[in-house]
Amino acid sequence: MAKVICVTNQKGGVGKTTTAVNLAFYLAKEKYRTLLIDFDPQGNATSGMGVDKAALEKAYEPDSKVPGCSMTEVMLGTIGLLPVIQETKYKNLHIAPTTPQLANTEVELAKDKQRFTRLREAVKMIEGNYDYIIIDSPPSLSLLTVNGMITAEYLLLPVQTEFYAMEGVSQLLETMKLVKERLNPKLKLLGVLATMYDKRTSLSIQVLKEVEKYFKDKVFKTTIPRNVRVAEAPSHGVPVGAYDKFSKGAKAYRDLTREVISRTQK
């Protein structure tokens, strides 16, 4: 069965989507059948994989006669995951795309009996097709994020090595604890990833030490550096490993992927 990893942090701008995209890319490069589920209504993982998000969004225009086919329909229960999944240009890597319309489903889901488990039930139907499923969740503690936690076996928590790095983390961990106790006993913290790390600054070094003090051996040995290639890759609709495989950012995500494999294959 697939190893399901939810990449999450309620704080935005910490490298969550970048991590989900590049982890999925390198897992596929390591010959693991990988599915990336874009579960963030911003849809950055969708465009970051080169999917034409504008074409998907046309289905939600008022006079459109084209049926929607994204994570919105999956969460509304009108279709399963299989019709939504698209191949990417990369071998072994598929994506379940999303559009901003996904944000509207939370209102409709609020009264649904399956509001917490809709994603889990959808994933169960297809997880035998994959070795890894990566969920890119929204930067908030929303109903969508809780769905991701209930579906996953592991949480991967990116934390930027800047001021307020730990802001909101305790609340996120409390939510994780509640989900584990009540809805998903198999959920565990896979690891904490230091992002935007600059070893030349005392701030980055200090923040990393604080993160290591708090999370101890849960912190990945790999850190993700500030790297212009990592920042540029999404605008070209590709992971950094496809944009510049020799960059420091690409090497860091390759190293992270090997750590993730090591931790999940025990």
C-alpha positions as CSV (number, residue, x, y, z in Angstrom):
1,M,0.0,0.0,0.0
2,A,1.1,3.6,-0.6
3,K,2.9,5.6,2.0
4,V,0.8,8.7,2.3
5,I,2.6,11.9,3.4
6,C,0.8,15.2,4.1
7,V,3.0,18.2,3.8
8,T,1.6,20.9,6.0
9,N,2.1,24.1,8.0
10,Q,-0.6,26.5,8.8
11,K,1.9,29.4,8.2
12,G,2.2,30.4,4.6
13,G,5.4,31.1,2.8
14,V,7.5,28.3,4.4
15,G,8.2,26.3,1.3
16,K,5.3,23.8,1.8
17,T,4.3,23.5,-1.9
18,T,7.9,23.7,-3.1
19,T,8.7,20.8,-0.8
20,A,5.6,18.7,-1.9
21,V,6.4,19.2,-5.6
22,N,10.1,18.5,-5.4
23,L,9.7,15.5,-3.0
24,A,7.2,14.0,-5.4
25,F,9.5,14.6,-8.3
26,Y,12.5,13.0,-6.7
27,L,10.5,10.0,-5.4
28,A,9.4,9.4,-9.0
29,K,13.1,9.7,-10.1
30,E,13.9,7.0,-7.6
31,K,11.4,4.8,-9.5
32,Y,8.6,5.0,-6.9
33,R,5.1,5.3,-8.4
34,T,4.1,8.7,-7.0
35,L,0.9,10.7,-6.9
36,L,0.9,14.4,-5.9
37,I,-2.5,15.6,-4.6
38,D,-2.8,19.3,-4.8
39,F,-5.1,20.0,-1.9
40,D,-4.4,23.8,-1.6
41,P,-7.0,26.0,-3.3
42,Q,-4.2,28.2,-4.5
43,G,-3.3,25.4,-6.9
44,N,0.4,26.2,-7.0
45,A,1.4,22.5,-7.0
46,T,-0.8,22.1,-10.1
47,S,0.8,24.9,-12.0
48,G,4.2,23.9,-10.6
49,M,3.8,20.6,-12.4
50,G,3.0,22.3,-15.7
51,V,-0.8,21.6,-15.7
52,D,-2.9,24.2,-17.5
53,K,-4.9,25.5,-14.5
54,A,-6.7,28.1,-16.6
55,A,-8.2,25.2,-18.7
56,L,-9.4,23.5,-15.5
57,E,-10.9,26.8,-14.2
58,K,-13.1,27.2,-17.3
59,A,-15.3,24.4,-16.0
60,Y,-16.4,26.6,-13.1
61,E,-17.4,29.6,-15.2
62,P,-21.2,30.4,-15.0
63,D,-22.2,29.3,-18.5
64,S,-19.7,26.5,-18.9
65,K,-21.0,23.1,-20.2
66,V,-17.7,21.4,-19.4
67,P,-17.9,19.2,-16.3
68,G,-15.4,20.0,-13.5
69,C,-12.7,17.5,-13.0
70,S,-10.5,18.5,-10.1
71,M,-10.2,17.9,-6.4
72,T,-13.3,20.0,-6.0
73,E,-15.5,17.2,-7.4
74,V,-13.7,14.6,-5.4
75,M,-14.4,16.5,-2.1
76,L,-18.0,17.0,-3.1
77,G,-18.3,13.2,-3.8
78,T,-19.5,13.6,-7.4
79,I,-16.5,11.7,-8.8
80,G,-13.6,9.5,-7.5
81,L,-10.0,10.4,-7.7
82,L,-9.2,8.2,-10.7
83,P,-10.8,10.5,-13.3
84,V,-9.1,13.5,-11.8
85,I,-5.5,12.1,-11.9
86,Q,-3.3,13.3,-14.8
87,E,0.0,12.0,-16.0
88,T,2.9,14.5,-15.9
89,K,5.8,14.7,-18.3
90,Y,7.9,12.8,-15.7
91,K,8.0,9.0,-15.5
92,N,6.3,7.5,-12.5
93,L,4.7,10.8,-11.4
94,H,1.0,11.7,-11.6
95,I,-0.9,14.7,-10.2
96,A,-4.5,15.3,-8.9
97,P,-4.9,19.0,-9.8
98,T,-7.0,21.6,-8.1
99,T,-8.3,25.1,-8.7
100,P,-9.4,28.0,-6.4
101,Q,-12.9,26.5,-6.6
102,L,-11.8,24.0,-3.9
103,A,-12.0,26.7,-1.3
104,N,-15.8,26.8,-1.8
105,T,-16.2,23.2,-1.0
106,E,-15.5,23.7,2.7
107,V,-18.9,25.5,3.1
108,E,-20.7,22.7,1.4
109,L,-18.8,20.1,3.3
110,A,-19.5,21.6,6.7
111,K,-22.9,19.7,7.0
112,D,-21.8,16.5,5.3
113,K,-21.5,13.4,7.5
114,Q,-18.3,12.5,5.6
115,R,-16.7,16.0,5.9
116,F,-13.6,14.7,7.7
117,T,-13.1,11.5,5.8
118,R,-14.0,12.3,2.2
119,L,-10.4,12.5,1.0
120,R,-9.4,9.3,2.9
121,E,-12.2,7.3,1.2
122,A,-11.2,8.6,-2.2
123,V,-7.5,7.8,-1.6
124,K,-8.4,4.2,-0.4
125,M,-9.8,3.5,-3.9
126,I,-6.5,4.2,-5.7
127,E,-3.7,3.9,-3.2
128,G,-2.8,0.4,-4.5
129,N,-1.6,2.0,-7.7
130,Y,1.1,4.0,-6.0
131,D,4.1,3.6,-3.7
132,Y,3.9,7.2,-2.4
133,I,1.1,9.7,-2.2
134,I,2.1,13.3,-1.3
135,I,-0.7,15.7,-0.2
136,D,0.0,19.4,-0.5
137,S,-2.3,20.9,2.1
138,P,-3.5,24.6,2.5
139,P,-1.6,27.0,4.8
140,S,-4.3,27.0,7.4
141,L,-5.9,24.7,10.0
142,S,-9.0,24.2,7.8
143,L,-11.4,21.3,7.1
144,L,-9.2,20.5,4.1
145,T,-6.1,20.3,6.2
146,V,-7.8,18.0,8.7
147,N,-8.9,15.8,5.8
148,G,-5.2,15.6,4.8
149,M,-4.2,14.6,8.3
150,I,-6.9,11.9,8.6
151,T,-5.8,10.5,5.2
152,A,-2.0,10.5,5.9
153,E,0.2,8.1,7.7
154,Y,2.9,10.8,8.0
155,L,3.1,14.5,8.4
156,L,6.1,16.5,7.0
157,L,6.4,19.9,8.5
158,P,8.5,22.6,6.7
159,V,9.7,25.4,9.0
160,Q,11.5,28.4,7.7
161,T,14.6,29.4,9.5
162,E,13.5,33.0,10.0
163,F,11.7,35.1,12.7
164,Y,8.5,33.6,14.0
165,A,9.5,30.2,12.6
166,M,7.6,28.4,15.4
167,E,4.6,30.6,15.2
168,G,1.5,28.4,15.0
169,V,3.4,25.1,15.2
170,S,2.2,24.3,18.7
171,Q,-1.4,24.7,17.5
172,L,-0.7,22.5,14.5
173,L,0.8,19.8,16.7
174,E,-2.2,20.0,19.0
175,T,-4.5,19.4,16.0
176,M,-2.4,16.5,15.0
177,K,-2.7,15.0,18.5
178,L,-6.5,15.3,18.4
179,V,-6.7,13.8,14.9
180,K,-4.4,10.9,16.1
181,E,-6.5,10.3,19.2
182,R,-9.9,10.4,17.6
183,L,-9.7,9.8,13.8
184,N,-6.4,8.5,12.6
185,P,-4.3,6.5,15.2
186,K,-1.6,5.7,12.6
187,L,-0.7,9.3,12.1
188,K,2.9,10.2,13.0
189,L,5.3,13.1,12.5
190,L,7.7,12.0,9.7
191,G,10.0,15.0,10.2
192,V,10.6,18.7,10.4
193,L,12.3,20.3,7.5
194,A,14.3,23.6,7.8
195,T,13.7,25.7,4.8
196,M,15.2,29.0,3.5
197,Y,18.3,28.2,5.4
198,D,21.3,30.5,5.0
199,K,24.3,29.1,6.9
200,R,26.0,32.5,6.5
201,T,23.6,34.2,8.9
202,S,23.6,33.9,12.6
203,L,19.7,34.1,12.5
204,S,19.3,30.9,10.4
205,I,21.8,29.1,12.6
206,Q,20.1,30.2,15.8
207,V,16.6,29.3,14.5
208,L,17.8,25.9,13.4
209,K,19.2,25.2,16.8
210,E,15.9,26.2,18.4
211,V,14.0,23.9,16.0
212,E,16.4,21.0,16.8
213,K,16.0,21.7,20.5
214,Y,12.3,21.4,20.3
215,F,11.9,18.5,17.8
216,K,15.2,16.7,18.5
217,D,15.7,13.7,16.1
218,K,12.6,14.5,14.1
219,V,14.5,17.3,12.3
220,F,15.8,16.2,8.9
221,K,19.6,16.3,8.5
222,T,18.9,18.0,5.1
223,T,18.2,21.7,5.1
224,I,16.8,23.5,2.1
225,P,18.9,26.6,1.3
226,R,17.8,29.9,-0.1
227,N,18.4,29.3,-3.8
228,V,17.4,31.4,-6.8
229,R,16.8,28.2,-8.9
230,V,14.2,26.9,-6.4
231,A,12.5,30.3,-6.6
232,E,12.6,30.4,-10.4
233,A,11.4,26.8,-11.2
234,P,7.7,27.3,-10.4
235,S,7.4,30.1,-12.9
236,H,8.5,27.7,-15.6
237,G,6.0,25.0,-14.4
238,V,8.7,22.5,-13.4
239,P,10.3,21.1,-10.3
240,V,13.8,22.5,-9.5
241,G,15.3,19.1,-10.4
242,A,14.0,19.5,-13.9
243,Y,14.9,23.2,-14.1
244,D,18.5,23.0,-12.9
245,K,19.4,19.5,-11.6
246,F,22.9,20.8,-10.6
247,S,21.7,23.6,-8.3
248,K,22.1,23.6,-4.6
249,G,18.3,23.5,-4.2
250,A,18.0,20.4,-6.4
251,K,20.7,18.6,-4.5
252,A,19.0,19.5,-1.2
253,Y,15.6,18.1,-2.3
254,R,17.3,15.0,-3.7
255,D,19.0,14.4,-0.3
256,L,15.7,15.1,1.5
257,T,14.0,12.5,-0.6
258,R,16.5,9.9,0.4
259,E,15.9,10.7,4.0
260,V,12.2,10.4,3.5
261,I,12.6,7.0,1.9
262,S,14.8,5.8,4.7
263,R,12.3,6.9,7.4
264,T,9.3,5.5,5.6
265,Q,10.8,2.1,4.6
266,K,11.8,1.0,8.1
